[in-house]
Each structure stands twice: as structure tokens, then as C-alpha cells.
Amino acid sequence: MKELGKGATLGAAALRSGMSENTARRYRGKALPSQRKPPRAYRTRPDPFAQVWPSIVGLLEQAPGLEAVTIFETLSCREDAGFTQGQLRTLQRKIRRWRATAGPEREVMFAQQHRPGEYGQSDFTSMDELGITIGGELFGHLMYHFVLPYSNWEAVGVCFSESFEALIAGLQSALWELGRAPRYHRTDNLSAATHDLGDAGRVFNDRYVGALGHYGMLADKNTPGRGHENGDVEQAHHRFKRALEQALLVRGNREFASRADYEGFVAGLVTARNRRRAVKLHEELARMHDLPLTRLDDFRAERVLVTRFSTIRIAGNMYSVASRLIGEHVDVRLYPDRLEVYYAGEPMAEMERLRGKGGASIDYRHLIWSLVRKPGAFARYRWREALFPSLAFRRAFDALERHRASRADVEYVRILHLAASTSQADVEAALTRLLETDQLRDYAQVRDAVRPEPISTPVVQIDPVCLEAYDACLTAGGAL
């Protein structure tokens, strides 16, 4: 028809279309071949669900969320059903057609128009699915993710919990990297930013509002259970993790020598992705406001009392400190991934922050000086498992239990005291050697194996100085 429209003869148009002239003549000025075939108005086989369809519709109207598989299994349980597994696909098509023509109305999503510099969004996402390892061990962690919806500029940071400290540290890092701040900051209903008032719903807590106020931003959040309202950062999670997955495939492995190496690799990926957003980011920065002169502390400060158990309780977890601090108040700086303990302004300890609540971080060096005087407390100590610094110490205690029975606690506590007094690495090496030969029986063996070689002091013989030569020189010179 196109060739005929150009003025070609019927024969030439047929030749160029790859058909005979007779076939072309049959379709000239008439419907196309695809339009000449009437639609099929009959079934090639009987509908197996015709008899039960009214009851299926009743179930769908009563519970629109029912899946075709559930309905099919319910029907198949009837004694007179006679359905086969191959008919499931037929039922799925019928239900899909019913939902599209007579089913309930579906929720409509409304595309939003983002304005430059207006919003920044934050959220956390788990990275465990990528299988990152550090030093051969699986590195379980979260990623804080900040996104500007208009330009899709993003910033990320490794963290281990959705805590207030992790949220503020990640947000501040993103803002200071940008150099400016948007008008609003949007999150979902994170417990770090909100608290539950029961019937009144979740509202922002004072700490979070105060932190945003420092940067001149207003807090905003999505409706509980409506994750799509924070959809830009949710979609950014998916795209970032897919890009990181591809980068890891190109790299050839998922093993990193240290956390710093992994964070550097991620930072390089994010920098490369942000280069493509430079034009729109420039528009956003022009609409944002300046940052304050100072940055907020990345830690939360608390003042707590050291209990008689030589522990402090922070954020729902227990941490041990030096026993000399019992009864004293210490200042604790709670960072996203660590704690720092200060007394009278002097640093006393630094330890890794525990994840979740109800855990305990006990350092045997803080307790051993009391425990060695009353080793009987070891057997029922609440956090006894924390007093095994490594697998070698755990195996050593098991071996002592087999050979020394009731004396095992005393012998092990003395070994632990030896590790705190000398070198844990040397004691562990000695235990490993004794365990390999099944010779470990008591503390004395470990002490003798660890005891350093005595240092022999060399004898230095200094002959007395003869002064007669000096007298002769002085006499020869006429000094006397």
C-alpha cells in the first residue's frame, strides 16, 4: 500500500513487497490480512471452573487479597473436585481477567515533581546479601544512605545499627560533603528520629528536631506502613546495591583486607556515580542554604555510675571498665560504632559498641585481679563466656575440666591472670602447644612455658687508670 501510494504500478509494488501480483490485487483497497480474520468467539475446550466460578467470585469479593494458588488448593480439597495441577494456570488467567474487569479499584501512585534543593532523604539498608568479607570473615553491616531526590546525588556510610548516632553522623557527613543543606529532611518512622505516643501516632523526638534545627532544616516523614512515600531513597537502595554488586563482579572477589579498604572501594563507586549528576546538583546547590559554622558532635554524651560489678550500662547493654572506677561516675561518649569512657576528663577506655540490646562486653583484664582471689565465682559468673578471649582458652578450660574436674576453675583463672600479667599472645601460644600434645594439666605448665629466659648480666672488668704517664708529661713540660 505504501508503494502504491508512491505511484508504483501494482506489479512493481507486489514485487517490492515480496508477493505475487494476484495476492496484491486481492488486498488492494481492502482490509489488511490481519484485519480480515474474524476474532475467535468460541472455546477450544470446556471451562473446568464454570460450575464453581460463582463461589470463586464470592471468595474474591470477600477477600480481594486471595491468591489463585490458595483458591485452587481449597477447591482441590473437595471430594468431587477432579481438578488437575495443569489447570492452575487457567484459574490464574480467569482471576486476573476478573480483577481487571470487575474487581475492586486499585491504589493509584501519583508521580511527584521534585523541586531542586527542597528535600533530602535518609534511610538505612542491610548489605548482608552482598556477602562482603573482611579478613576471611563475613562483614555484617548496614549502609546509611542519603539522597537528593531532584538530582539523585547520594552519600553513604557504613554503620551497624539504625541508632540516633548513626543517623546524625551519616547526615552530617553528607551535608558537609555537599557544603549546603536542603529545606526538608525526610525519613521513615525510624525510632532514632521518632517515638510512639500511642493513639497520637509517632512524633519526632527532641534530639532529632534539635539536630535538624542546627542545620536550619525541617523534619518530615512518611505515613507509617507507606514506604513508597519515601520512595526515592528506597529506589536508590536498589540501584546502589546493584551497582556495587556489578563493581564486585568486575573486581573478581568480595574479600577486603580491612574495613578502611572496603569503605574506600565504596566511596570510589559513589564518587563515580555522582559525576553524572553534576548538572542537576549545581541547580540544587543554588537553592540550598548555607551550613552553620560548626558541626555537631557525632556522639551522645552520658554520665553513668560504675556498678560494684565493675560495669556500666549504656543504650541497653553492659560494658566492663577498670575495677578501680567502681563507685565513681564516668563520662561516656557513645559513637555509632564505639564507646569512649572518660574520668575527670582523662580517657580511661575505648571499646566497640554492641549491636541491639541485652548484650554484654566484658574484658577479663578489668576483673581478673578480683577473680583470682575468689576463683569460685567463675563457675556461675553471669557473663562467663566473655572470659574466654579466644578458642584456645575455651579448649584449655575444657581440657582442664577433663583432667582436673573440680580444680579446673582455679587452674583456668590462674592462667587468665597470667595472660593479663604478661602477654595474652604468649599464653595462647603456650596453650596451643600443650593442647596439641594433650599435655595440659595445670597452671604451672603454662607458667613455665611462658616464663621468659633469664637475662645474664655480662661482667665488665675495668682496669685502674695509671696516672704516672700524666705526671711524666707534666714534668717534661715544666709545669712542675
Buried (B, 14 or more C-beta within 10 A) or exposed (E): EEBBEEEBEEEBBBBEBEEEBEEBEEBEEEEEEEEEEEEEEEEEEEEBBEEBEEEBBEBBEEEEEBEBEEBBEBBBEEEEEEBEEEBBEBBBEBBEEBEEEEBEEEEEEEEEEBBBBBBBBBBBBEBEEBEBEBEEEEBEBBBBBBBBBBBBBBBBBBBBBBBBBBBBBBBBBBBBEBEBBBBBBBBBBBEBBBBEEEEEEBBBBEBBBEBBEBBBBEBBBBEEEEBEBBBBBBBBBEEBBEBBBEBBEEEEEBBBEEBEEBBEBBEEBBEEBBEEBEEBBEEBBEBBEEBEEEEBEBBBEBEBEBBEBBBBBBBEBBBBBBBEBBEEEBBBBBBBBEBBBBBEEEEBBEBEBBBEEEEBBBBBBBBBBEBBEEBEBBEEBEBBEBBBBBEBBBBBBBBBBEBBEEBBBBBBBBBBBBBBEBEBEBBBBBBBBBBEEEEBBBBEBBBEBBEEEEEEEEEEEEEEEEEEEEEEEEEEEEEE
